[in-house]
Structures are given as structure tokens and as C-alpha cells.
Amino acid sequence: DQRQEIYIEKIKTLVDDSQINTLNVMIMQVPCCGGLLQLTKTAVDSAQRKVPVKLTIVGIEGNILSEEWV
């Protein structure tokens, strides 16, 4: 996507203003979804509050393939 800074700012605001305790990024196993995790990491790194990020990868049939803290 173009203008990724808009997404980064929205995630950063979510972390800072909503006062969430964790953030779970759920993506499909296909390669194009990996960008969402990178956007999230960038946003969390630039946020004032620090929250742990959990990555959940979903298979093409809807099953959970893996979960890990990143």
C-alpha cells in the first residue's frame, strides 16, 4: 500500500490513546500479509506506551498455524 504512514499513525494512536495492554496481529499464511506485522512493529516502536505484540498466523482453511510473541 501507499501512504503507509497513515496506518502506522492509527496503530500508534491505538496503543497510546486506547491504553491497550497487548496487541494481537492476525495474518494469513500468504506472503502478502507480512507487511501488516512490519507496520505494527514500526508503530509500536514509535508509540509512547510499550505493549507486547503477539502474531497469530492463520492457514488458508481458517486453522491457527502458529502464535508467538514478537
DRENTI-764569 format. One record per atom (N, C-alpha, C, CB): x, y, z; residue number from 1; atom name; residue in three letters. Coordinates in Angstrom, 1 decimal, decimal comma. Glycine has a CB too. Layout:
BEGIN
@X:X&Y:Y&Z:Z&pos:NUM&site:CA&code:Ala
...
//
This chain:
BEGIN
@X:0,8&Y:-1,2&Z:0,0&pos:1&site:N&code:Asp
@X:0,0&Y:0,0&Z:0,0&pos:1&site:CA&code:Asp
@X:0,9&Y:1,2&Z:0,0&pos:1&site:C&code:Asp
@X:-0,9&Y:0,0&Z:1,2&pos:1&site:CB&code:Asp
@X:0,3&Y:2,3&Z:-0,6&pos:2&site:N&code:Gln
@X:1,0&Y:3,6&Z:-0,5&pos:2&site:CA&code:Gln
@X:0,5&Y:4,3&Z:0,8&pos:2&site:C&code:Gln
@X:0,7&Y:4,4&Z:-1,8&pos:2&site:CB&code:Gln
@X:1,2&Y:5,3&Z:1,2&pos:3&site:N&code:Arg
@X:0,9&Y:6,1&Z:2,3&pos:3&site:CA&code:Arg
@X:0,8&Y:5,2&Z:3,6&pos:3&site:C&code:Arg
@X:-0,4&Y:6,8&Z:2,1&pos:3&site:CB&code:Arg
@X:1,7&Y:4,4&Z:3,8&pos:4&site:N&code:Gln
@X:1,7&Y:3,5&Z:5,0&pos:4&site:CA&code:Gln
@X:1,8&Y:4,3&Z:6,3&pos:4&site:C&code:Gln
@X:2,8&Y:2,5&Z:4,9&pos:4&site:CB&code:Gln
@X:2,3&Y:5,5&Z:6,2&pos:5&site:N&code:Glu
@X:2,4&Y:6,3&Z:7,5&pos:5&site:CA&code:Glu
@X:1,0&Y:6,5&Z:8,1&pos:5&site:C&code:Glu
@X:3,0&Y:7,6&Z:7,2&pos:5&site:CB&code:Glu
@X:0,0&Y:6,5&Z:7,3&pos:6&site:N&code:Ile
@X:-1,4&Y:6,7&Z:7,9&pos:6&site:CA&code:Ile
@X:-1,7&Y:5,5&Z:8,7&pos:6&site:C&code:Ile
@X:-2,4&Y:6,8&Z:6,7&pos:6&site:CB&code:Ile
@X:-1,4&Y:4,3&Z:8,3&pos:7&site:N&code:Tyr
@X:-1,7&Y:3,1&Z:9,1&pos:7&site:CA&code:Tyr
@X:-0,8&Y:3,1&Z:10,3&pos:7&site:C&code:Tyr
@X:-1,5&Y:1,8&Z:8,2&pos:7&site:CB&code:Tyr
@X:0,4&Y:3,5&Z:10,2&pos:8&site:N&code:Ile
@X:1,3&Y:3,5&Z:11,3&pos:8&site:CA&code:Ile
@X:0,8&Y:4,4&Z:12,4&pos:8&site:C&code:Ile
@X:2,8&Y:3,9&Z:10,9&pos:8&site:CB&code:Ile
@X:0,4&Y:5,6&Z:12,0&pos:9&site:N&code:Glu
@X:-0,2&Y:6,6&Z:12,9&pos:9&site:CA&code:Glu
@X:-1,4&Y:6,1&Z:13,6&pos:9&site:C&code:Glu
@X:-0,5&Y:7,9&Z:12,2&pos:9&site:CB&code:Glu
@X:-2,3&Y:5,4&Z:12,9&pos:10&site:N&code:Lys
@X:-3,5&Y:4,9&Z:13,5&pos:10&site:CA&code:Lys
@X:-3,2&Y:3,8&Z:14,6&pos:10&site:C&code:Lys
@X:-4,4&Y:4,3&Z:12,4&pos:10&site:CB&code:Lys
@X:-2,3&Y:2,9&Z:14,3&pos:11&site:N&code:Ile
@X:-1,9&Y:1,9&Z:15,2&pos:11&site:CA&code:Ile
@X:-1,2&Y:2,5&Z:16,4&pos:11&site:C&code:Ile
@X:-1,0&Y:0,8&Z:14,6&pos:11&site:CB&code:Ile
@X:-0,3&Y:3,5&Z:16,2&pos:12&site:N&code:Lys
@X:0,3&Y:4,2&Z:17,3&pos:12&site:CA&code:Lys
@X:-0,7&Y:4,9&Z:18,2&pos:12&site:C&code:Lys
@X:1,3&Y:5,3&Z:16,7&pos:12&site:CB&code:Lys
@X:-1,7&Y:5,5&Z:17,6&pos:13&site:N&code:Thr
@X:-2,7&Y:6,2&Z:18,4&pos:13&site:CA&code:Thr
@X:-3,5&Y:5,1&Z:19,2&pos:13&site:C&code:Thr
@X:-3,7&Y:6,9&Z:17,5&pos:13&site:CB&code:Thr
@X:-3,8&Y:4,0&Z:18,6&pos:14&site:N&code:Leu
@X:-4,5&Y:2,9&Z:19,3&pos:14&site:CA&code:Leu
@X:-3,7&Y:2,5&Z:20,6&pos:14&site:C&code:Leu
@X:-4,7&Y:1,7&Z:18,4&pos:14&site:CB&code:Leu
@X:-2,4&Y:2,3&Z:20,4&pos:15&site:N&code:Val
@X:-1,6&Y:1,9&Z:21,5&pos:15&site:CA&code:Val
@X:-1,5&Y:3,0&Z:22,6&pos:15&site:C&code:Val
@X:-0,1&Y:1,6&Z:21,1&pos:15&site:CB&code:Val
@X:-1,3&Y:4,3&Z:22,2&pos:16&site:N&code:Asp
@X:-1,2&Y:5,4&Z:23,2&pos:16&site:CA&code:Asp
@X:-2,5&Y:5,8&Z:23,8&pos:16&site:C&code:Asp
@X:-0,5&Y:6,5&Z:22,5&pos:16&site:CB&code:Asp
@X:-3,5&Y:6,0&Z:23,0&pos:17&site:N&code:Asp
@X:-4,7&Y:6,6&Z:23,5&pos:17&site:CA&code:Asp
@X:-5,7&Y:5,6&Z:24,1&pos:17&site:C&code:Asp
@X:-5,4&Y:7,4&Z:22,4&pos:17&site:CB&code:Asp
@X:-5,8&Y:4,4&Z:23,5&pos:18&site:N&code:Ser
@X:-6,8&Y:3,4&Z:24,0&pos:18&site:CA&code:Ser
@X:-6,3&Y:2,7&Z:25,2&pos:18&site:C&code:Ser
@X:-7,1&Y:2,4&Z:22,9&pos:18&site:CB&code:Ser
@X:-5,0&Y:2,8&Z:25,5&pos:19&site:N&code:Gln
@X:-4,4&Y:2,2&Z:26,7&pos:19&site:CA&code:Gln
@X:-4,6&Y:0,7&Z:26,7&pos:19&site:C&code:Gln
@X:-4,9&Y:2,8&Z:27,9&pos:19&site:CB&code:Gln
@X:-4,4&Y:0,1&Z:25,5&pos:20&site:N&code:Ile
@X:-4,5&Y:-1,4&Z:25,4&pos:20&site:CA&code:Ile
@X:-3,3&Y:-2,0&Z:26,2&pos:20&site:C&code:Ile
@X:-4,5&Y:-1,9&Z:24,0&pos:20&site:CB&code:Ile
@X:-3,4&Y:-3,3&Z:26,6&pos:21&site:N&code:Asn
@X:-2,3&Y:-3,9&Z:27,3&pos:21&site:CA&code:Asn
@X:-1,5&Y:-4,8&Z:26,4&pos:21&site:C&code:Asn
@X:-2,8&Y:-4,7&Z:28,4&pos:21&site:CB&code:Asn
@X:-2,1&Y:-5,3&Z:25,3&pos:22&site:N&code:Thr
@X:-1,4&Y:-6,2&Z:24,3&pos:22&site:CA&code:Thr
@X:-2,0&Y:-5,9&Z:23,0&pos:22&site:C&code:Thr
@X:-1,5&Y:-7,7&Z:24,7&pos:22&site:CB&code:Thr
@X:-1,3&Y:-6,3&Z:21,9&pos:23&site:N&code:Leu
@X:-1,8&Y:-6,1&Z:20,6&pos:23&site:CA&code:Leu
@X:-1,6&Y:-7,4&Z:19,8&pos:23&site:C&code:Leu
@X:-1,1&Y:-5,0&Z:19,8&pos:23&site:CB&code:Leu
@X:-2,6&Y:-8,0&Z:19,3&pos:24&site:N&code:Asn
@X:-2,6&Y:-9,3&Z:18,6&pos:24&site:CA&code:Asn
@X:-2,7&Y:-9,0&Z:17,1&pos:24&site:C&code:Asn
@X:-3,6&Y:-10,3&Z:19,1&pos:24&site:CB&code:Asn
@X:-1,7&Y:-9,3&Z:16,3&pos:25&site:N&code:Val
@X:-1,8&Y:-9,2&Z:14,8&pos:25&site:CA&code:Val
@X:-2,1&Y:-10,5&Z:14,3&pos:25&site:C&code:Val
@X:-0,4&Y:-8,6&Z:14,3&pos:25&site:CB&code:Val
@X:-3,2&Y:-10,6&Z:13,5&pos:26&site:N&code:Met
@X:-3,6&Y:-11,9&Z:12,9&pos:26&site:CA&code:Met
@X:-3,4&Y:-11,8&Z:11,4&pos:26&site:C&code:Met
@X:-5,0&Y:-12,3&Z:13,4&pos:26&site:CB&code:Met
@X:-2,6&Y:-12,6&Z:10,8&pos:27&site:N&code:Ile
@X:-2,4&Y:-12,6&Z:9,4&pos:27&site:CA&code:Ile
@X:-2,6&Y:-14,0&Z:8,8&pos:27&site:C&code:Ile
@X:-1,0&Y:-12,1&Z:9,0&pos:27&site:CB&code:Ile
@X:-2,9&Y:-14,1&Z:7,5&pos:28&site:N&code:Met
@X:-2,9&Y:-15,3&Z:6,8&pos:28&site:CA&code:Met
@X:-1,5&Y:-15,8&Z:6,5&pos:28&site:C&code:Met
@X:-3,9&Y:-15,3&Z:5,6&pos:28&site:CB&code:Met
@X:-1,4&Y:-17,0&Z:6,1&pos:29&site:N&code:Gln
@X:-0,1&Y:-17,6&Z:5,9&pos:29&site:CA&code:Gln
@X:0,5&Y:-17,1&Z:4,5&pos:29&site:C&code:Gln
@X:-0,1&Y:-19,1&Z:5,9&pos:29&site:CB&code:Gln
@X:-0,3&Y:-16,4&Z:3,7&pos:30&site:N&code:Val
@X:0,2&Y:-16,0&Z:2,4&pos:30&site:CA&code:Val
@X:1,2&Y:-14,8&Z:2,6&pos:30&site:C&code:Val
@X:-1,0&Y:-15,5&Z:1,5&pos:30&site:CB&code:Val
@X:2,2&Y:-14,8&Z:1,6&pos:31&site:N&code:Pro
@X:3,3&Y:-13,8&Z:1,8&pos:31&site:CA&code:Pro
@X:2,9&Y:-12,3&Z:1,9&pos:31&site:C&code:Pro
@X:4,2&Y:-14,0&Z:0,7&pos:31&site:CB&code:Pro
@X:1,8&Y:-12,0&Z:1,2&pos:32&site:N&code:Cys
@X:1,4&Y:-10,5&Z:1,2&pos:32&site:CA&code:Cys
@X:1,0&Y:-10,0&Z:2,5&pos:32&site:C&code:Cys
@X:0,3&Y:-10,3&Z:0,1&pos:32&site:CB&code:Cys
@X:0,6&Y:-10,8&Z:3,4&pos:33&site:N&code:Cys
@X:0,1&Y:-10,4&Z:4,7&pos:33&site:CA&code:Cys
@X:1,2&Y:-9,9&Z:5,7&pos:33&site:C&code:Cys
@X:-0,7&Y:-11,4&Z:5,4&pos:33&site:CB&code:Cys
@X:2,5&Y:-10,3&Z:5,4&pos:34&site:N&code:Gly
@X:3,6&Y:-10,0&Z:6,3&pos:34&site:CA&code:Gly
@X:3,8&Y:-8,5&Z:6,5&pos:34&site:C&code:Gly
@X:4,8&Y:-10,6&Z:5,8&pos:34&site:CB&code:Gly
@X:3,4&Y:-7,7&Z:5,6&pos:35&site:N&code:Gly
@X:3,5&Y:-6,2&Z:5,7&pos:35&site:CA&code:Gly
@X:2,8&Y:-5,7&Z:6,9&pos:35&site:C&code:Gly
@X:3,1&Y:-5,5&Z:4,5&pos:35&site:CB&code:Gly
@X:1,7&Y:-6,3&Z:7,3&pos:36&site:N&code:Leu
@X:0,9&Y:-5,8&Z:8,4&pos:36&site:CA&code:Leu
@X:1,7&Y:-5,9&Z:9,7&pos:36&site:C&code:Leu
@X:-0,4&Y:-6,6&Z:8,6&pos:36&site:CB&code:Leu
@X:2,4&Y:-7,0&Z:9,9&pos:37&site:N&code:Leu
@X:3,3&Y:-7,1&Z:11,1&pos:37&site:CA&code:Leu
@X:4,4&Y:-6,1&Z:11,1&pos:37&site:C&code:Leu
@X:3,9&Y:-8,5&Z:11,1&pos:37&site:CB&code:Leu
@X:5,0&Y:-5,8&Z:10,0&pos:38&site:N&code:Gln
@X:6,0&Y:-4,8&Z:9,9&pos:38&site:CA&code:Gln
@X:5,5&Y:-3,4&Z:10,3&pos:38&site:C&code:Gln
@X:6,7&Y:-4,8&Z:8,6&pos:38&site:CB&code:Gln
@X:4,3&Y:-3,1&Z:9,7&pos:39&site:N&code:Leu
@X:3,6&Y:-1,8&Z:10,1&pos:39&site:CA&code:Leu
@X:3,4&Y:-1,7&Z:11,6&pos:39&site:C&code:Leu
@X:2,3&Y:-1,6&Z:9,3&pos:39&site:CB&code:Leu
@X:2,9&Y:-2,8&Z:12,1&pos:40&site:N&code:Thr
@X:2,6&Y:-2,8&Z:13,6&pos:40&site:CA&code:Thr
@X:3,8&Y:-2,6&Z:14,4&pos:40&site:C&code:Thr
@X:1,9&Y:-4,1&Z:13,9&pos:40&site:CB&code:Thr
@X:4,9&Y:-3,3&Z:14,0&pos:41&site:N&code:Lys
@X:6,2&Y:-3,2&Z:14,8&pos:41&site:CA&code:Lys
@X:6,7&Y:-1,7&Z:14,7&pos:41&site:C&code:Lys
@X:7,2&Y:-4,1&Z:14,2&pos:41&site:CB&code:Lys
@X:6,6&Y:-1,1&Z:13,6&pos:42&site:N&code:Thr
@X:7,0&Y:0,3&Z:13,4&pos:42&site:CA&code:Thr
@X:6,2&Y:1,2&Z:14,3&pos:42&site:C&code:Thr
@X:6,9&Y:0,7&Z:12,0&pos:42&site:CB&code:Thr
@X:4,9&Y:1,0&Z:14,3&pos:43&site:N&code:Ala
@X:4,0&Y:1,8&Z:15,1&pos:43&site:CA&code:Ala
@X:4,2&Y:1,6&Z:16,6&pos:43&site:C&code:Ala
@X:2,6&Y:1,5&Z:14,8&pos:43&site:CB&code:Ala
@X:4,4&Y:0,4&Z:17,0&pos:44&site:N&code:Val
@X:4,6&Y:0,1&Z:18,5&pos:44&site:CA&code:Val
@X:5,9&Y:0,7&Z:18,9&pos:44&site:C&code:Val
@X:4,5&Y:-1,4&Z:18,7&pos:44&site:CB&code:Val
@X:6,9&Y:0,6&Z:18,1&pos:45&site:N&code:Asp
@X:8,2&Y:1,1&Z:18,4&pos:45&site:CA&code:Asp
@X:8,2&Y:2,6&Z:18,6&pos:45&site:C&code:Asp
@X:9,3&Y:0,7&Z:17,4&pos:45&site:CB&code:Asp
@X:7,4&Y:3,3&Z:17,8&pos:46&site:N&code:Ser
@X:7,3&Y:4,8&Z:17,9&pos:46&site:CA&code:Ser
@X:6,3&Y:5,3&Z:18,9&pos:46&site:C&code:Ser
@X:7,0&Y:5,3&Z:16,5&pos:46&site:CB&code:Ser
@X:5,5&Y:4,4&Z:19,5&pos:47&site:N&code:Ala
@X:4,5&Y:4,8&Z:20,5&pos:47&site:CA&code:Ala
@X:5,1&Y:5,1&Z:21,8&pos:47&site:C&code:Ala
@X:3,4&Y:3,7&Z:20,7&pos:47&site:CB&code:Ala
@X:4,4&Y:5,9&Z:22,6&pos:48&site:N&code:Gln
@X:4,9&Y:6,3&Z:23,9&pos:48&site:CA&code:Gln
@X:4,8&Y:5,1&Z:24,9&pos:48&site:C&code:Gln
@X:4,2&Y:7,5&Z:24,5&pos:48&site:CB&code:Gln
@X:3,7&Y:4,4&Z:24,8&pos:49&site:N&code:Arg
@X:3,5&Y:3,3&Z:25,6&pos:49&site:CA&code:Arg
@X:4,1&Y:2,1&Z:25,0&pos:49&site:C&code:Arg
@X:2,0&Y:3,0&Z:25,9&pos:49&site:CB&code:Arg
@X:4,6&Y:1,2&Z:25,7&pos:50&site:N&code:Lys
@X:5,2&Y:-0,1&Z:25,2&pos:50&site:CA&code:Lys
@X:4,2&Y:-1,2&Z:25,5&pos:50&site:C&code:Lys
@X:6,6&Y:-0,3&Z:25,8&pos:50&site:CB&code:Lys
@X:3,8&Y:-1,9&Z:24,5&pos:51&site:N&code:Val
@X:2,9&Y:-3,1&Z:24,7&pos:51&site:CA&code:Val
@X:3,5&Y:-4,3&Z:23,9&pos:51&site:C&code:Val
@X:1,4&Y:-2,8&Z:24,2&pos:51&site:CB&code:Val
@X:3,3&Y:-5,5&Z:24,4&pos:52&site:N&code:Pro
@X:3,8&Y:-6,6&Z:23,7&pos:52&site:CA&code:Pro
@X:2,9&Y:-6,9&Z:22,5&pos:52&site:C&code:Pro
@X:3,8&Y:-7,9&Z:24,6&pos:52&site:CB&code:Pro
@X:3,5&Y:-7,5&Z:21,5&pos:53&site:N&code:Val
@X:2,7&Y:-7,8&Z:20,2&pos:53&site:CA&code:Val
@X:2,8&Y:-9,3&Z:20,0&pos:53&site:C&code:Val
@X:3,3&Y:-7,0&Z:19,0&pos:53&site:CB&code:Val
@X:1,6&Y:-9,9&Z:19,8&pos:54&site:N&code:Lys
@X:1,5&Y:-11,3&Z:19,5&pos:54&site:CA&code:Lys
@X:1,1&Y:-11,5&Z:18,1&pos:54&site:C&code:Lys
@X:0,5&Y:-12,0&Z:20,5&pos:54&site:CB&code:Lys
@X:1,8&Y:-12,4&Z:17,4&pos:55&site:N&code:Leu
@X:1,5&Y:-12,7&Z:16,0&pos:55&site:CA&code:Leu
@X:0,8&Y:-14,0&Z:15,9&pos:55&site:C&code:Leu
@X:2,8&Y:-12,7&Z:15,1&pos:55&site:CB&code:Leu
@X:-0,4&Y:-14,0&Z:15,3&pos:56&site:N&code:Thr
@X:-1,1&Y:-15,3&Z:15,0&pos:56&site:CA&code:Thr
@X:-1,2&Y:-15,5&Z:13,5&pos:56&site:C&code:Thr
@X:-2,6&Y:-15,2&Z:15,7&pos:56&site:CB&code:Thr
@X:-0,8&Y:-16,6&Z:13,1&pos:57&site:N&code:Ile
@X:-0,8&Y:-16,9&Z:11,6&pos:57&site:CA&code:Ile
@X:-1,9&Y:-18,0&Z:11,4&pos:57&site:C&code:Ile
@X:0,5&Y:-17,5&Z:11,1&pos:57&site:CB&code:Ile
@X:-2,8&Y:-17,6&Z:10,5&pos:58&site:N&code:Val
@X:-4,0&Y:-18,4&Z:10,2&pos:58&site:CA&code:Val
@X:-3,8&Y:-19,1&Z:8,8&pos:58&site:C&code:Val
@X:-5,3&Y:-17,6&Z:10,2&pos:58&site:CB&code:Val
@X:-4,1&Y:-20,4&Z:8,7&pos:59&site:N&code:Gly
@X:-4,0&Y:-21,1&Z:7,4&pos:59&site:CA&code:Gly
@X:-5,1&Y:-20,7&Z:6,5&pos:59&site:C&code:Gly
@X:-4,0&Y:-22,6&Z:7,7&pos:59&site:CB&code:Gly
@X:-4,9&Y:-21,2&Z:5,3&pos:60&site:N&code:Ile
@X:-5,9&Y:-20,8&Z:4,2&pos:60&site:CA&code:Ile
@X:-7,3&Y:-21,5&Z:4,5&pos:60&site:C&code:Ile
@X:-5,4&Y:-21,2&Z:2,9&pos:60&site:CB&code:Ile
@X:-7,3&Y:-22,5&Z:5,3&pos:61&site:N&code:Glu
@X:-8,6&Y:-23,1&Z:5,7&pos:61&site:CA&code:Glu
@X:-9,1&Y:-22,6&Z:7,0&pos:61&site:C&code:Glu
@X:-8,4&Y:-24,6&Z:5,7&pos:61&site:CB&code:Glu
@X:-8,5&Y:-21,6&Z:7,6&pos:62&site:N&code:Gly
@X:-9,0&Y:-21,0&Z:8,8&pos:62&site:CA&code:Gly
@X:-8,4&Y:-21,5&Z:10,1&pos:62&site:C&code:Gly
@X:-10,5&Y:-21,2&Z:8,8&pos:62&site:CB&code:Gly
@X:-7,5&Y:-22,5&Z:10,0&pos:63&site:N&code:Asn
@X:-6,9&Y:-23,0&Z:11,2&pos:63&site:CA&code:Asn
@X:-5,7&Y:-22,2&Z:11,7&pos:63&site:C&code:Asn
@X:-6,5&Y:-24,5&Z:11,0&pos:63&site:CB&code:Asn
@X:-5,5&Y:-22,2&Z:13,0&pos:64&site:N&code:Ile
@X:-4,4&Y:-21,4&Z:13,6&pos:64&site:CA&code:Ile
@X:-3,1&Y:-22,3&Z:13,3&pos:64&site:C&code:Ile
@X:-4,6&Y:-21,1&Z:15,1&pos:64&site:CB&code:Ile
@X:-2,1&Y:-21,7&Z:12,6&pos:65&site:N&code:Leu
@X:-0,9&Y:-22,4&Z:12,3&pos:65&site:CA&code:Leu
@X:0,2&Y:-22,1&Z:13,4&pos:65&site:C&code:Leu
@X:-0,4&Y:-22,0&Z:11,0&pos:65&site:CB&code:Leu
@X:0,2&Y:-20,9&Z:13,9&pos:66&site:N&code:Ser
@X:1,2&Y:-20,6&Z:14,9&pos:66&site:CA&code:Ser
@X:0,8&Y:-19,3&Z:15,7&pos:66&site:C&code:Ser
@X:2,6&Y:-20,4&Z:14,3&pos:66&site:CB&code:Ser
@X:1,3&Y:-19,2&Z:16,9&pos:67&site:N&code:Glu
@X:1,2&Y:-18,0&Z:17,7&pos:67&site:CA&code:Glu
@X:2,5&Y:-17,8&Z:18,4&pos:67&site:C&code:Glu
@X:0,0&Y:-18,1&Z:18,7&pos:67&site:CB&code:Glu
@X:3,0&Y:-16,5&Z:18,3&pos:68&site:N&code:Glu
@X:4,2&Y:-16,2&Z:19,0&pos:68&site:CA&code:Glu
@X:4,2&Y:-14,7&Z:19,4&pos:68&site:C&code:Glu
@X:5,4&Y:-16,5&Z:18,1&pos:68&site:CB&code:Glu
@X:5,0&Y:-14,4&Z:20,4&pos:69&site:N&code:Trp
@X:5,2&Y:-13,0&Z:20,8&pos:69&site:CA&code:Trp
@X:6,4&Y:-12,5&Z:20,0&pos:69&site:C&code:Trp
@X:5,4&Y:-12,9&Z:22,3&pos:69&site:CB&code:Trp
@X:6,2&Y:-11,3&Z:19,4&pos:70&site:N&code:Val
@X:7,3&Y:-10,8&Z:18,6&pos:70&site:CA&code:Val
@X:7,8&Y:-9,5&Z:19,1&pos:70&site:C&code:Val
@X:6,8&Y:-10,5&Z:17,1&pos:70&site:CB&code:Val
//
